[in-house]
Amino acid sequence: MCKAFSGIVMENGDVLWAFAVDSHETLVQKHGLQDDGRPRNWARFEIAPDNGSYLSPDTWGFKLDEECAVPWFTDWHKGECYKAHRAWLKKLNRILVHKPFVHPFKDVRPPKITKKHLALLRQWSSVWASVGDSVGDIVRDSVWAIVRAGVGASVWASVRASVGDSVGASVWASVGDIVGDIVRDSVRASVWDSVGASVWASVGDSVWDSVGAYLGSFFRLPRKEWQYTEGIKGGDACPFQPAVDLWEMGLVPSFDGKLWRLHGGKDGKVLWEGTI
């Protein structure tokens, strides 16, 4: 699979790329390039973070994505590719939010529940109910299994619609993999242990939706581009911000259809339970 940033470099130094396109073959077709086995005056290339993280890249590694040597390719051509990469990166950074990951049960001391937390929970309850009614049954059978329904699907659909598969295949994966590990190895297990298997069956979707909301906080989109959220008030703010604020305060909400809970601390214990 091609990575972001992918492009075509011409022998004359021109670089062909598009912000929402990972696929070399899409670029080949778009520009009418011939690939019939004869010597070519163009070559495929990729530039991606060596550590796999688009949020905190160490160095950006260059790769010619060709099976055979390209005799005309020089360091000058490589430099032209990096110039195009800088232009692509400038566009990406208008959308990608560079901030440290917060593990709600490890990085934040469990707070004493206050009216402020309950007010955020009340806002999140309203958002969750609005979004859940429209996309609660949507299931994404993709590698982003943690973003599988409700708010998660809305976040994914919105980001993909805004920036295309470029973010979906590479950038989104690097963000999702880290948060995915948190969910699989910690948040899910902690909430499961705190409420038991029988309750988890009814609260699991609400927990996943908080994860989806937190994932969405790493992308800066115009309010109108957040899909399935037409009925949610809030002006230009991210529609899922109440869940993000709770997460970064060390709290993950769950809902069993009757009662809301706020989980926090190293074991994801129930710190508050009730109706709102």
N, C-alpha and C positions, 0 to 999 in steps of 0.2 A: 504494500500500500504506500502511495506517495505521502510525503510529509509536507507540512507547512514549514518552511516556504519552498515551493517548487516552481521551476521555471524552465525556459528554453533560452540558451545563449547562442547567438548567431556568430558566424566566423568574423563578421564585420564589427562585433562588439555590442550589437543591439541585444537587449534582454526582453523576452516576452513573458509576461506574467499577469495574473489577475487576482485581486484580493480574495475573492470567494472561491478560488479554484485550486485544488490540490493536484488534480490529475494532469499528468503530462500529455496524455492522449487527447484530452479535451483541448489543450492549447495547440497541439499539432493539428487537429481538425479545424479549430477556429481560425488558424492562420494559413490553412491550406498547404502545410508542409508535406513534402514527399518523403516517404519512408519505405522505399522499394529495394533496399539492400545495396544500392549504389553509394559511393562516397557522399557524405552529407556535409552541408555547410552550417549545420546546427547540432546542438547536443543538449540532452536533458541534464538538469542538475537539481540538487536539494541543499538547503541550508537549514539546520535544525539544532536546538540546544544539545550539547554533548551529554548533559545530565538528564535530559528528557523533560525538564521543567520549563514551561513557558512563563511561569510566574517568577521564578528565580533562576534564570539561565546562568550557567557559569561561562561557557564559551560557545560560540556559534560555529559548528563544524560544517565544512563544505564537502560535498560529494558529487562527482560526476556519475550520473545514473545510466551508464552505458556499459555494455558487455565488452566492447572492444575499445582500444586506445583511440583518442581523438588527436591526430597528429598536429592539427593547427592550434590546439588549445594552449594558451600561455597564462602566465600569472596576470597579465593585463586583462584577459577575459575573466579570470577569477575575480579581479578587482571590480569589474563592471557588474558581475553578479552580486557582489556585496553591496554595491551602490543601490541596486534594485531592492535588495533585502532591507536596507535601512529605510527606504520609502515604505515598504510593506510593514515593517515593524512600527513605524510612526502611526500608520492606520490602525494596527492591532492595538496599540497602547491607548488609543482613544476609547476602546471598548473594554479591554481587559483591566481589571482592578488588581493592582499589585499590593497585596496585603498578606500578612502572615496568617497561616491557618490556625484556627482556635479549636481545640478539643474541649467541648463543654464540660466534660467530666474530669479532665486532667489539668487543664491550663487555667481554670478559674475556680476560686474558692466558692463553695456553695453559699449563695446569699441567703439572708433572712428575707422571706417573701414579704413584699410591701405592696401598697396600693399601686405603685408604678408598674410592678411586674404583672399584677392582675389586670391593669389597664391595657398593657400590651397583649396579654392573653385574650382579653375581650376583643381587641382589634383583630388578632389572628383568628379567633373563632369565626368572626364575621367574614374575613377573607376566605378562610378554609371552606366554609359552607358555600360561599358563592362559587368558588372555583370547582369544588368537589362535585357540585350538581352537574356541571357541564363536562368535566373530563375525568371524573372519578373512575370510570370503567376503562379508560385508555391504558393499555399496557404496552410498554416498549420492549420487544423481544430483541434487544441489542446488548452490546457489551456494557451499556450504561444501565445495568439492572437495578442499581440503587435509585435511579431516577425513573421509577416505573409507573407512576400514576399520579393523578391529581396535580398538585403544584409542580411536581417534578416534570411531568409531561409538558406543562405550560412553559416552564423555564427552557427545556430543551427545544421545543418548537419555536419559541421566540428567538433564542440565540441562533438557531440554525437558519431561520428566515432572515435574520439580520445580516449574518456574516457568512452563511453558506457552509459547505462541508469542510472548508479550510479549518474552521474552529472545531467543527464536530469531530473530525477524524483525529486531529493532532492536539490542538490546544485544549479542547474540552476534555479529551481523554487524560491529559496530564493533570488537570484539575480534579476530574472525577475519580481517578485512581487513588489519589491521596485521601479524599473525603470518603471514598468507598472503603478503604482500609479501616478508617475510623468507624464507619458504620458496622462493617462485618465483624470487626474484632473487639469492639468496645461498646458503642452506643446501643446496638441491638442487644448484645448480651446483657448489658447492665439493666436496660429497661425490662427485658425478659425476666431477669432474676428478681427485679423489684416488684413486678406485678404477677408473675407466674404465667405458665403457658396458656391457661384458659383465657386470661384477660388479654394476653398478647395477641391472640387471634383477632380480637376486636379493635385493638389500639394500634396494630402494626402499621396500617396505612397512614395514620395521622403522624406517626414518627417518621416514616419515609418522606412524607410531604415536607416536614421540617428540614430534612436533609436536602431535598430538592430546593427549598427556599434558600438555604445557606449556599448551595452551589451557585444559585443565580446571583448571589451577591458579589461574585467575582467577575460579573459582566455588567458593563455600563450601557444600558439601552435606553433610547427614547421611550417615554411612557406609552406612546401609542403602539410600540412594537411588542409590548408584552401581551401575548395572545391569551384569549379566554378570560380576560379581566375587565371587560367593558363595564360590568356592573359594580366594580370596586372603586370607591372614592379614594382620593389622596393626591390629586394634582399630578405633578411630575415625579413624585417619589416612586421608588420601586414598590409594587403592590404587595410584595412579600416581606417588607421590612420589619413588621412586628416580630415574625418568627426569627429573622436574622438577629434582631436586637436581643431577643431572649437567649438565643444560642450563644452569642458573644458575652452574655452575662452569666453563662454557665447553666442555662436552663433549657430543657427539651420538653415541649408539651406532648401529651398523649390524650386521646379521647376515645371512650368506649361506647359512645352513643348516648350516654347519660351524664357521665362525670368527666370533667377535665382534670388532668394531673400535671404538675410541674415536677420534672425529675432533675436532680443535680447531685454534685459530689462524686467522689471516685467510684461509687457503686451505683450511680444513677438512681438513688433512692427517691421515693415520693416525698417531696418537700411541702406540697400543698395538694389538696384534693377537694373538689366541690363543683357546684354549678355556677354559671356566670350568665 
